[in-house]
Amino acid sequence: MDNPRIPRIKVPKKGIIPVPAINLAREKYEEAGILILDGILPVSYIDQLREAFLADYERQVRRKEQRFASEVGDKRVMLSVDVEGLFNQQRLFANRYAYPVLCRLLSNEMIINAFNAVTSLPGSRIQHLHANHPELFWDASLDNVMPPFCVTLAVPLVDLNAETGTTRFYPGSQKRTNDTAPKTPCFDPEVPRGSAILFDSRIRHRGLANKSAAPRPVLYLIYARPWFRDYVNYDFDQALRITRKEFDKVRPKYQHLFDWLMVKGRKRKRKPLLP
């Protein structure tokens, strides 16, 4: 069901999101645990990403090669994506619309903790209810008041609708970490190609069935505060994969997103946090 209480921003065709709008988006996100950004990437680029992804990873997805992929539900496979070629572009990992919002949520010292794709194959059933990461403290008095520490930017490579399926979210459930079953209404957002979803690692959600005849790949760029590491989801593969050659192609302004992984002993220049 659609839910008008969920924040959704249609970004301007030119320029950037105004600062007051970014601050409002942050406030709404922190309340709901989810924010939809419409029109942040060209559809033509998304289609190129889909073709490249399916060409490079179809074998791992369909054969579920355990060295590379992990099953995360019925006919639903997660694997890490190499940051290279079309996937090593600033408009994707430092998107001019999503990046300022992420900085407000996580500080401009944030890192990309993981970059993966989840593909739901044709005929996949509804996924189990879950959050992407367990509580940090296992103490509701602490976990329920924690600010965001890990935020996913989900970029669908196909339109998410009633036919292909989408993800069902329970807004506000990131603030009720001790609940085994969400007590908030659910939300099934339809998200066209070129749009994206920001959501909290603690929010309860579940992928819906893929009723179409084609795979449903969704890219997940997972941003985090610099001290956080995901210790539960990547025993099958490295969470973030980038070579030195590809790292050197990243603009220095954004290398901090990857340098925690790439450069041992590198001294990072500290920057003031955004207000």
N, C-alpha and C positions, 0 to 999 in steps of 0.2 A: 504494500500500500504506500502511496506517496504521503508525505508528511510535511506540511508547510512550516513546521517549527524548525526543520533542519536548515541551517544556513547554506545558501547557494549563491555564488557570485558569478555573474557573467562578466568576463574581463573585457576591457576596451580593446577595439581592434588595433588601436595605435597607442603608444605610450605605455604607462605602467599604472598599477592600481594606486590611487591616492593614499597617502599615509593615514588619514582618518578612516578610510575604508579598510586598510590593513589592520589597524588597531581594533576596529569593530569585528573584523573577521576572527581575530585572535580571541576576543571575548566570547563570541558565539561558539567558536570551536571548543574552548575550554569548558563551556557549559554542556555542549552536546557530544563532544568527543569525535566529531565528524564535520567535514566541510567539503562541499563540492565546488570545484572551480571549472566553469564552462568556457570552452574555447581557448585553452592555454597553448595548444599546439596545432599546427596545420594538419588537416586530415591527410594530405598527400604524404607528409612525413610519417604519420602513424601507419599508413598502408605500406610504406617502404620498410618500416620496422617489423611489421607483421611478416612480410615476405622474407626478410632476412632471418628473422627468428625461426620461422618454420623450416627454412632451408638448412639452417645450422643445427637445429636442436630436435628436429622431428624424430630422429632415431632414438634419442634418449627419452623423449616424451612417450612415444608409442611402445618402445621395448622396456621402458622403466629400468634402464641400466643402473644398478644400485651404486655404481661408483660415482655417478653424476646426478641421479635423481632420487627424490623421495616421494612416496605416495602420501598424500594428505587428505584422502577421501576416496570415494568410489570414482574410478576413472579420472582421477584428479592428481596431477603430478607437479611437484615443485623442483626447480633446478636453478642453480646460480648462472648468471649471465656474464660473459666476459665483457669488460668495459673496453670496447674497441670498435672501430668503424662507425657505423650509424649510432651505436650505443655509447660512443664517447663524444657526445656533443653537448655544448653548454646549454642549449635550449632544452635539453632533457634533464640533466642532473643539476643545473643551476637555472632553472626556468625563471624568466623575469617576472612572472606572476606568482608562482608558487614559492620561490626562494625567499622573498621578503616576509611572507607569512611564516615560513618555517623559522626564519631568524628570530622573529618575535616570540615564537613558541619555545625555541630551544637555544637561543643565543647565536651570535655569528661565529662562535667557536665550534659549532656542531660539526659532526662528521657523517659520512655515509657509512652506516654500520653493515649494510648488506644490500645486494642488488640481485634480485631473482625474478623468476617468472612462474606463475601458477597457471597451468593449462588444464581446463576441464574438457574432456573429450566428449564427442556426441553420445548421448544416452546416459551421461553421468547423473547420479541421483543427488538429492540435497545433502549438503555436508553437515557434519556434526557441529553443534554449538561450541564455540571456543573463543578465547582471547589469544592474541599472538604471543604473549609472554606472561608468565605467572607474576604474582605480586613480588615486589622487591623485599618487603619486610615480613610478610605473612602476619601482619597486624593491621586490622582494618582502621584503627585510629590513626595510623600513619599512611597506609596506602590510599585511603579514600581522600586524603587532602594533598597528596603529592601532585605537583604540577606535571605537565607532560615531560617525559624523559625520552620517549621513543615514538616517532610519528612516521607512518607509511604514506608515501605518495603512490597511489595506485593509478596506473595509466593503461586503460583497456586498449587492446589492439583490434578489437571488434566492437560494434555497438552492443551495449549491455541493455537487454530488453526482455520482454516476456518469453521470447523464442530462444535467445541464446542463454538467458539466465543472467542474474546479477548477484550481488551480495546483500544479504539481509542484515541490517544493523539494528542495534538496540540503543538508541541515543541516551546518554546519561549513565549507561552501565559501567563506564570507566571509573565512576565515582562510587560504585557499590561493589568493590572487589571481593567482598565476602559472600555475595549472592551466588548460589549455584545456578539459579534460574533468573533471568532478568525480569524485573518488575515494571519495565518501561515499555511503551508501544514499540513495535518494530517498524522498519522503514526499508522498502525495496526500491532504491533509486534506479531510474533508467539513466544511463550515462552514454552519450554518443561519443564516437571517436573524436579525439581532439580535446576532450574534457578529462578531468582527473578527480580523484577522491583523496582527501587527506583524512586519515583516521588514526586514533590513538591505539597504542599496542595493547591497552587494557580493555578496550571496548568489546563487548560480546557481539559476535557476528557468525554468519554461516553462508557459504556459497550455495546458490540455488541450482536446480537441475539445468543441464544444457539440453534443450529439446530440439536444437538445430542439427543439421547434418555436417557441421564443420567444427573444428576445435575452437575453444574460447581462451586465448592466451591473454593474460594480464601481467604487465610489468609491475614490480614492486621495488621502488627505491626507498630504502628504510633509513631515515635520518635519526640521529640520536645525540644526546649530550656527550661530550668527548670522553667521559669516564665509563660510559655504558658499553657492554658487550653482551650479545645474545648467546647464552650458553646452552640453549635447549633445542634450537631449530636447525642446526647445521652440522650434525655429526656425519652427514653423508658427503659433505663437500665444504669447500671454503666459502664463507659468506660473501666475500667481496674479492673479485679477481681482476687485477689490473697489472700489466707488465710495466717495467721501467720505460720502455719505448712509448707506451700509451700514456703513462703518467706525465712524461715530458711534453705531451701535446696539450695538456690541460693548462689553461691560463694560470699564472702564479696566484692570482686573486682567489682562485678556487681550489688550488692544490691541497689546502688544508683538509678538504673533504676526504682525501685519499692518503695523505702523507703519514698518517698513523700506521698505515699498513706497509707503505712502500719504503719509507726512508728511516732506517734505524739510526737513532742518535741525533736526528735532525732537531735543531733548536727552533721552535716556532715563536714568531713574534706575537706577543699577546696583544689583543685589540680590546678596546672598551666594549662592554656589552651594549646592545641596543636598548634604548629606554622602553 
